[in-house]
């Protein structure tokens, strides 16, 4: 019998915490957030003032901090730089098909495999073509937002971007808005590379290997994100933590949400207790990171729950919106933190987030599947 070929090791896109070298990540991120908020007020303060005035006139939405609005504007600029040319060059037929497939896979479980297979082929075709935005071609932000939503990977970002499109022209022209947010994004990209680049040095190599594999994966717009998108979400996690903190501190019960990729065992062998959408650790494996956190929670007074698959995540979050005494701490890879924060804000949840030290799940990041972990000291700061 032939010996199976070993699964090749691939670079981790990012790595923080105990496995990274040099300065501790979180103090550096905190100082960069201070710098970012000052720059945001200088560049975008007038637009944030206008947004708050518009909301004060009766256009209600869940209260947000000025920093959260600054992250939304930065997101607009970064996603325009990243995807506007692709959105512009994607045909109307393809755009509609992408949107239809996203709705199908979200609402018809039996059709999900076929829908995802077709989505993967479409995404691969888009990513393998080299799009360039012509400088004399005006940016079509509405098309960009529609395109982002149709991929299924930027649903929450698209909702927040659409909210800005529905209000900014009362105060700034489209040209002024595009120039300001794009300039803000350009400043951020250069500065973030200098400050955070040491923790994301594997991104380019990881992206290259994914694209060279030529595999039509439905998660291509997740696993091929560039370094600036990692930096955006890292910064966004810190800024959003600050915005959420007053409400979070007001709730006495703390629940830590951890992804399934932290478990030592897979779904079939993990003996976690399931009650509807709720998944609770039973400590079936003594060296499992989730079991260790569950023991720590018993000692320190916080609960631990395993987050279900993304397809049921919204319904699961809505359950916590009916628990007014509970505040959540969500552990995740950086690319999920900002959209997760948008969703929690929309649902009226009070939360904090903590980054996983690296991405290790078999489905997206590591063919061999490596249980990941979080910084327990950072977690204890949040649940204290």
PEPEUR-V820525 format. One record per residue. N is the residue number from 1. RES is the residue in three letters. PSI is psi in whole degrees, -180 to 180 (none if undefined). NEAR is the number of other ideal C-beta (glycine too) atoms within 12 Angstrom. Layout:
n={N & N}
res={RES & RES}
psi={PSI & PSI}
near={NEAR & NEAR}
This chain:
n={1 & 2 & 3 & 4 & 5 & 6 & 7 & 8 & 9 & 10 & 11 & 12 & 13 & 14 & 15 & 16 & 17 & 18 & 19 & 20 & 21 & 22 & 23 & 24 & 25 & 26 & 27 & 28 & 29 & 30 & 31 & 32 & 33 & 34 & 35 & 36 & 37 & 38 & 39 & 40 & 41 & 42 & 43 & 44 & 45 & 46 & 47 & 48 & 49 & 50 & 51 & 52 & 53 & 54 & 55 & 56 & 57 & 58 & 59 & 60 & 61 & 62 & 63 & 64 & 65 & 66 & 67 & 68 & 69 & 70 & 71 & 72 & 73 & 74 & 75 & 76 & 77 & 78 & 79 & 80 & 81 & 82 & 83 & 84 & 85 & 86 & 87 & 88 & 89 & 90 & 91 & 92 & 93 & 94 & 95 & 96 & 97 & 98 & 99 & 100 & 101 & 102 & 103 & 104 & 105 & 106 & 107 & 108 & 109 & 110 & 111 & 112 & 113 & 114 & 115 & 116 & 117 & 118 & 119 & 120 & 121 & 122 & 123 & 124 & 125 & 126 & 127 & 128 & 129 & 130 & 131 & 132 & 133 & 134 & 135 & 136 & 137 & 138 & 139 & 140 & 141 & 142 & 143 & 144 & 145 & 146 & 147 & 148 & 149 & 150 & 151 & 152 & 153 & 154 & 155 & 156 & 157 & 158 & 159 & 160 & 161 & 162 & 163 & 164 & 165 & 166 & 167 & 168 & 169 & 170 & 171 & 172 & 173 & 174 & 175 & 176 & 177 & 178 & 179 & 180 & 181 & 182 & 183 & 184 & 185 & 186 & 187 & 188 & 189 & 190 & 191 & 192 & 193 & 194 & 195 & 196 & 197 & 198 & 199 & 200 & 201 & 202 & 203 & 204 & 205 & 206 & 207 & 208 & 209 & 210 & 211 & 212 & 213 & 214 & 215 & 216 & 217 & 218 & 219 & 220 & 221 & 222 & 223 & 224 & 225 & 226 & 227 & 228 & 229 & 230 & 231 & 232 & 233 & 234 & 235 & 236 & 237 & 238 & 239 & 240 & 241 & 242 & 243 & 244 & 245 & 246 & 247 & 248 & 249 & 250 & 251 & 252 & 253 & 254 & 255 & 256 & 257 & 258 & 259 & 260 & 261 & 262 & 263 & 264 & 265 & 266 & 267 & 268 & 269 & 270 & 271 & 272 & 273 & 274 & 275 & 276 & 277 & 278 & 279 & 280 & 281 & 282 & 283 & 284 & 285 & 286 & 287 & 288 & 289 & 290 & 291 & 292 & 293 & 294 & 295 & 296 & 297 & 298 & 299 & 300 & 301 & 302 & 303 & 304 & 305 & 306 & 307 & 308 & 309 & 310 & 311 & 312 & 313 & 314 & 315 & 316 & 317 & 318 & 319 & 320 & 321 & 322 & 323 & 324 & 325 & 326 & 327 & 328 & 329 & 330 & 331 & 332 & 333 & 334 & 335 & 336 & 337 & 338 & 339 & 340 & 341 & 342 & 343 & 344 & 345 & 346 & 347 & 348 & 349 & 350 & 351 & 352 & 353 & 354 & 355 & 356 & 357 & 358 & 359 & 360 & 361 & 362 & 363 & 364 & 365 & 366 & 367 & 368 & 369 & 370 & 371 & 372 & 373 & 374 & 375 & 376 & 377 & 378 & 379 & 380 & 381 & 382 & 383 & 384}
res={UNK & UNK & UNK & UNK & UNK & UNK & UNK & UNK & UNK & UNK & UNK & UNK & UNK & UNK & UNK & UNK & UNK & UNK & UNK & UNK & UNK & UNK & UNK & UNK & UNK & UNK & UNK & UNK & UNK & UNK & UNK & UNK & UNK & UNK & UNK & UNK & UNK & UNK & UNK & UNK & UNK & UNK & UNK & UNK & UNK & UNK & UNK & UNK & UNK & UNK & UNK & UNK & UNK & UNK & UNK & UNK & UNK & UNK & UNK & UNK & UNK & UNK & UNK & UNK & UNK & UNK & UNK & UNK & UNK & UNK & UNK & UNK & UNK & UNK & UNK & UNK & UNK & UNK & UNK & UNK & UNK & UNK & UNK & UNK & UNK & UNK & UNK & UNK & UNK & UNK & UNK & UNK & UNK & UNK & UNK & UNK & UNK & UNK & UNK & UNK & UNK & UNK & UNK & UNK & UNK & UNK & UNK & UNK & UNK & UNK & UNK & UNK & UNK & UNK & UNK & UNK & UNK & UNK & UNK & UNK & UNK & UNK & UNK & UNK & UNK & UNK & UNK & UNK & UNK & UNK & UNK & UNK & UNK & UNK & UNK & UNK & UNK & UNK & UNK & UNK & UNK & UNK & UNK & UNK & UNK & UNK & UNK & UNK & UNK & UNK & UNK & UNK & UNK & UNK & UNK & UNK & UNK & UNK & UNK & UNK & UNK & UNK & UNK & UNK & UNK & UNK & UNK & UNK & UNK & UNK & UNK & UNK & UNK & UNK & UNK & UNK & UNK & UNK & UNK & UNK & UNK & UNK & UNK & UNK & UNK & UNK & UNK & UNK & UNK & UNK & UNK & UNK & UNK & UNK & UNK & UNK & UNK & UNK & UNK & UNK & UNK & UNK & UNK & UNK & UNK & UNK & UNK & UNK & UNK & UNK & UNK & UNK & UNK & UNK & UNK & UNK & UNK & UNK & UNK & UNK & UNK & UNK & UNK & UNK & UNK & UNK & UNK & UNK & UNK & UNK & UNK & UNK & UNK & UNK & UNK & UNK & UNK & UNK & UNK & UNK & UNK & UNK & UNK & UNK & UNK & UNK & UNK & UNK & UNK & UNK & UNK & UNK & UNK & UNK & UNK & UNK & UNK & UNK & UNK & UNK & UNK & UNK & UNK & UNK & UNK & UNK & UNK & UNK & UNK & UNK & UNK & UNK & UNK & UNK & UNK & UNK & UNK & UNK & UNK & UNK & UNK & UNK & UNK & UNK & UNK & UNK & UNK & UNK & UNK & UNK & UNK & UNK & UNK & UNK & UNK & UNK & UNK & UNK & UNK & UNK & UNK & UNK & UNK & UNK & UNK & UNK & UNK & UNK & UNK & UNK & UNK & UNK & UNK & UNK & UNK & UNK & UNK & UNK & UNK & UNK & UNK & UNK & UNK & UNK & UNK & UNK & UNK & UNK & UNK & UNK & UNK & UNK & UNK & UNK & UNK & UNK & UNK & UNK & UNK & UNK & UNK & UNK & UNK & UNK & UNK & UNK & UNK & UNK & UNK & UNK & UNK & UNK & UNK & UNK & UNK & UNK & UNK & UNK & UNK & UNK & UNK & UNK & UNK & UNK & UNK & UNK & UNK & UNK & UNK & UNK & UNK & UNK & UNK & UNK & UNK & UNK & UNK & UNK & UNK & UNK & UNK & UNK & UNK & UNK}
psi={133 & 142 & 129 & 140 & 140 & 147 & 123 & 141 & 139 & 156 & 146 & 131 & -40 & 161 & 124 & -179 & -145 & -22 & -13 & 161 & 154 & -152 & 147 & 140 & -50 & -40 & -39 & -44 & -41 & -43 & -38 & -36 & -40 & -46 & -45 & -45 & -36 & -44 & -37 & -41 & -38 & -43 & -39 & 5 & -40 & -39 & -37 & -41 & -44 & -39 & -44 & -36 & -40 & -42 & -36 & -19 & 11 & -1 & 88 & 147 & 165 & 138 & 138 & 155 & 163 & -36 & -38 & -40 & -36 & -39 & -40 & -42 & -39 & -42 & -43 & -48 & -43 & -45 & -29 & -47 & -38 & -41 & -5 & -42 & -39 & -42 & -42 & -35 & -12 & 131 & 157 & -38 & -45 & -40 & -45 & -38 & -42 & -44 & -42 & -43 & -37 & -43 & -41 & -49 & -20 & -23 & -15 & 88 & -36 & -24 & -3 & -47 & -44 & -40 & -43 & -34 & -44 & -40 & -43 & -40 & -41 & -46 & -41 & -41 & -40 & -45 & -27 & -11 & 144 & 103 & 142 & 130 & 124 & 135 & -25 & 6 & 120 & 147 & 132 & 88 & -31 & -42 & -40 & -46 & -43 & -41 & -46 & -44 & -37 & -24 & -24 & -9 & -11 & 37 & -48 & -41 & -41 & -38 & -44 & -38 & -39 & -35 & -38 & -39 & -30 & -1 & -21 & -28 & -13 & -16 & -37 & 145 & 163 & -41 & -42 & -40 & -46 & -46 & -43 & -47 & -35 & -40 & -40 & -44 & -40 & -43 & -48 & -45 & -47 & -44 & -42 & -37 & -41 & -40 & -42 & -7 & -27 & -23 & -3 & 29 & -15 & -2 & -50 & -42 & -39 & -47 & -45 & -43 & -37 & -47 & -36 & -25 & -21 & 31 & 132 & 75 & 141 & -14 & 20 & -36 & -6 & -53 & -7 & 18 & 148 & 171 & -37 & -27 & -34 & -46 & -40 & -47 & -34 & -50 & -44 & -36 & -40 & -44 & -42 & -35 & -42 & -40 & -35 & -17 & -44 & -46 & -39 & -45 & -23 & -10 & 128 & -30 & 125 & 131 & 123 & 124 & 123 & 147 & 157 & -23 & -5 & -13 & 149 & -21 & 156 & 180 & -38 & -37 & -18 & 133 & 28 & 146 & 128 & 131 & 94 & -123 & -7 & 135 & 117 & 139 & 140 & 6 & 46 & -17 & 119 & -27 & 4 & 136 & -37 & -40 & -40 & -41 & -37 & -40 & -42 & -41 & -38 & -36 & -40 & -9 & 33 & 154 & 161 & 132 & 143 & 130 & 132 & 177 & 151 & -29 & -21 & 8 & -43 & -46 & -37 & -41 & -38 & -30 & -40 & -22 & -15 & 15 & 83 & -13 & -5 & 137 & 143 & 147 & 113 & 124 & 129 & 167 & 155 & -35 & -14 & -9 & -46 & -50 & -35 & -39 & -40 & -44 & -42 & -40 & -43 & -31 & -1 & 22 & 151 & 128 & 165 & 166 & 154 & 135 & 140 & 151 & -25 & 165 & 125 & 3 & 145 & -31 & -38 & -40 & -32 & 111 & -28 & -16 & 105 & 118 & 129 & -175 & 173 & 169 & 108 & -33 & -41 & -42 & -44 & -32 & -36 & -30 & -4 & none}
near={3 & 4 & 5 & 6 & 7 & 8 & 12 & 11 & 16 & 27 & 22 & 31 & 39 & 38 & 33 & 39 & 29 & 17 & 21 & 24 & 13 & 16 & 18 & 19 & 37 & 30 & 19 & 26 & 37 & 25 & 20 & 32 & 36 & 20 & 25 & 36 & 29 & 19 & 28 & 36 & 21 & 18 & 27 & 41 & 22 & 22 & 36 & 35 & 18 & 26 & 33 & 22 & 16 & 24 & 21 & 13 & 12 & 8 & 15 & 11 & 25 & 23 & 19 & 30 & 27 & 26 & 33 & 38 & 40 & 42 & 47 & 45 & 49 & 49 & 45 & 42 & 39 & 40 & 43 & 43 & 31 & 34 & 43 & 35 & 25 & 36 & 37 & 26 & 24 & 31 & 18 & 16 & 12 & 26 & 29 & 17 & 24 & 38 & 28 & 22 & 31 & 34 & 20 & 24 & 28 & 25 & 14 & 17 & 15 & 10 & 19 & 23 & 16 & 17 & 27 & 28 & 20 & 24 & 37 & 31 & 24 & 36 & 38 & 26 & 22 & 32 & 34 & 20 & 17 & 11 & 20 & 12 & 23 & 12 & 9 & 6 & 16 & 20 & 30 & 24 & 32 & 25 & 29 & 41 & 34 & 30 & 41 & 38 & 31 & 35 & 40 & 35 & 33 & 39 & 29 & 36 & 44 & 34 & 24 & 38 & 40 & 26 & 29 & 42 & 29 & 19 & 27 & 31 & 19 & 19 & 21 & 25 & 14 & 20 & 15 & 19 & 32 & 31 & 21 & 33 & 41 & 31 & 25 & 37 & 35 & 22 & 28 & 41 & 29 & 19 & 26 & 37 & 25 & 17 & 28 & 44 & 24 & 25 & 35 & 40 & 22 & 29 & 36 & 22 & 19 & 32 & 27 & 18 & 24 & 33 & 25 & 15 & 21 & 15 & 21 & 22 & 26 & 32 & 27 & 31 & 38 & 35 & 36 & 36 & 40 & 30 & 34 & 35 & 42 & 43 & 42 & 45 & 44 & 47 & 45 & 47 & 47 & 42 & 40 & 42 & 41 & 30 & 34 & 38 & 24 & 15 & 26 & 31 & 18 & 15 & 26 & 16 & 21 & 34 & 38 & 43 & 45 & 43 & 40 & 36 & 37 & 44 & 39 & 27 & 26 & 18 & 19 & 9 & 12 & 26 & 22 & 32 & 17 & 18 & 13 & 14 & 21 & 24 & 32 & 29 & 35 & 21 & 26 & 19 & 22 & 15 & 16 & 31 & 36 & 40 & 29 & 27 & 38 & 32 & 20 & 26 & 29 & 16 & 14 & 21 & 16 & 31 & 29 & 42 & 39 & 38 & 39 & 26 & 20 & 30 & 18 & 19 & 31 & 26 & 20 & 32 & 34 & 19 & 25 & 34 & 23 & 14 & 23 & 15 & 15 & 29 & 35 & 44 & 46 & 44 & 42 & 40 & 44 & 44 & 39 & 39 & 39 & 42 & 42 & 42 & 43 & 40 & 34 & 41 & 35 & 25 & 25 & 24 & 35 & 37 & 41 & 40 & 48 & 42 & 45 & 43 & 34 & 34 & 39 & 33 & 33 & 20 & 23 & 33 & 39 & 27 & 21 & 14 & 22 & 26 & 32 & 38 & 34 & 42 & 28 & 28 & 20 & 32 & 35 & 21 & 20 & 34 & 33 & 15}
